[in-house]
Amino acid sequence: MKLIGVISEYNQELSKKKFSEYKTGIEYQNKETILTYLKNGIPIAVTMQIVRSLIKNDNSIIGGISYLTDGYWIWPNYLHFYVENLSIELPSDFVNFISKNREISYVSDAEKHKAINLLNLGK
């Protein structure tokens, strides 16, 4: 499993990549499919942390932080917000994966535990 889209301003233990280091304005041919996929991940971890948008001049609350998986990838729930509003960069192998696997199928308990353990490695 691979962890993607974690922004260090929200979790320095899981990522050293700052929001300003992500490229934006990426042209995704299948952006709606990507957004739907990101929103429909299987929740594996929820935090009590409330986060605000990191977009300049936007101090809105975008929610709490939870982590989602499809059994192959793990991502924070706020990732869809930045893809939708800024077309933030995503790994090309993730975008290609979504093109081939438009829906998230069943995620086993073993896969969920593996994803949770991956998140715990950062702590």
Secondary structure, 3 states (H helix, E strand, C coil): CEECCCCCCCCCCCCCCCHHHCCCCCCCCCHHHHHHHHHCCEEEEEEEEEEECCCCCCCCEEEEEEEEECCCEEEECCHHHHHHHHCCCCCHHHHHHHHHCCCCCCCCHHHHHHHHHHHHCCC
